[in-house]
């Protein structure tokens, strides 16, 4: 009898093998019954009862030994060729062990059921016995992540353990059988494993060649939105450097897929879908493609069975606008250095200073009128004198007493600090850096006088019309949206260039257009207001994809080597730099209007005061010398 037919050996082998893996769940598929195919003997009727008792004893012995190594053990009988569906018993467990005694009536059926249920994966550790199982495994989809060990007894009665997998029978893969180690049985019945050859490297270092399969890749393109577009034309466009700001996301995915192909040597079959992501997502969900290279954003409920093997960029929607001019006089560059309350304090200081100057000089005139022959300055002259201190125009009226000079010194010192701070802020505003808008939220944007334009996409309509966030998106939509709000990118960004317009689109697409059409001054005036949190974009596969772990490891290696960064920096257009030292911010007419308004108001007040002064003079002169008034009239 072969060693593999001995229940004692099988029990000891499984307890040693699964115990070393530290598994909690083990399912055993065998056919230890009175008509078992393991011995191949035709038993007589009077031996059946004895064999049945031995079988039950063997299974109890098996469960007893395995229970000492693992926590839960289940035995499934494959002896009957008829019956209901097989219970694999995997459930939601992440790491389980399974043993198959191949040659039982339903063992071939079990292989097909497991292949369909994706039980040959990295989380299920299989052990099979009987060399004929290798022929059966050649017709089954095992895939590259399968963890299958087959124990075979060769012609020298030596037990050898083989590592078995294929890259996907349905994709053209062939069976790979690699010798792993020798298994020795000591005279005491103890199982001793030789040194593993396969485990000297990581799992996917041994499985880094997919040259026998053809992977199905799905893609979309905004350049070719129709599903009827030629795949060849789409690929030629993705490989070219034309219109670099178009389909940047898909181009990065294409380059990464090409790098992955050169690394793993597989062939690729491309399928082009229309520009909406629903079709390509449906293709992954239905297992019609193995990988989407189109770059898909954050997953929703429909995409729950999917996952990303690499996130390489963020999808960022934002409003882009130039710093708007303000209608408020207080927001003028000449008023902005000080807050309104500061301006009030300065004016109050000038007024108090003029009163102090007037009082001081009036007191001096009263006590020294005999020597000076002067009655002191008028109120307006005192006010102009105080204002001159703040404007650094010097002092015309100098006090003669110590108290007055100390007061003037304090006022001039305060004026010096205020003047220098004001002039410094003006200089920095006009020379050092461009002015940034204070519109930092969607609510402020809704309350501003900027007109809106939005790129008409499914994401934008869903976000603004169905948003339940508290960032002001729904408020902005209610207050600002019209039928003319939805417009294409070229028109919207051109309106941004002319000012007082905010356009909403994906930042990467917008920055490419801006680099080509905006000058340095316009670039420095740009503001970016994100409308929603960035959403990562990645390459999608199914969560149960046999290539998920392999692709994740390979792409992680590309990130370490800088390959992913190289592609993203080449194709993703960043915001154009503002070289502020090369740009001098000019004051617009709107910004300087307050100064001209102040000048006009001063002239009007001056002419008004002059008119009043002439009228008063005529009245006084008439009362003093009425007879001379006619002389002046004649003259």
Secondary structure, DSSP 8 states (H G I E B T S, - for coil): --GGG-HHHHHHHHHHHHHHHT-SEEEEEE--STT-TTT-----HHHHHHHHHHHHHHHHHHHHHHHHHSSEEEEEE---SS-S------TT-SSEEEEEETTSTTHHHHHHHHHHTT-SSTTEEEEEE-TTHHHHHTTS---TT-EEEEEEE-TTS-EEEEEEEES-GGGT--EEEEEEEEEEE-TTS-EEE---SGGGS-GGGSS---TT-EEEEEE--STT-STTS-HHHHHHHHHS-SSTTSSHHHHHHHHHHHHHHHHH--EEEEEE--SSHHHHHHHHHTTS-SEEEEEE-S--GGGTTEEEEEEEEEE-EEEEEE----S-GGGSHHHHTS-HHHHHHHHHHHHHHHHHHHHHHHHHHHHHHHHH------HHHHHHHHHHHHTT---SS--SSHHHHHHHHHHHHHHHHHHHHHHHHHHIIIIIS-------SHHHHHHSS-EEEE---HHHHHHHHH---SSSHHHHHHHH--TTSB--HHHHHHHHHHSSEEEEEEHHHHHHHHHHH--HHHHHTEEEEESS--EEEEEEEETT-TTHHHHHHHHHHHHHHTHHHHHHHHHS-------GGG------HHHHHHHHHHHHHHHHHHHHHHHHHHHHHHHHHHHH-HHHHHHHHH-
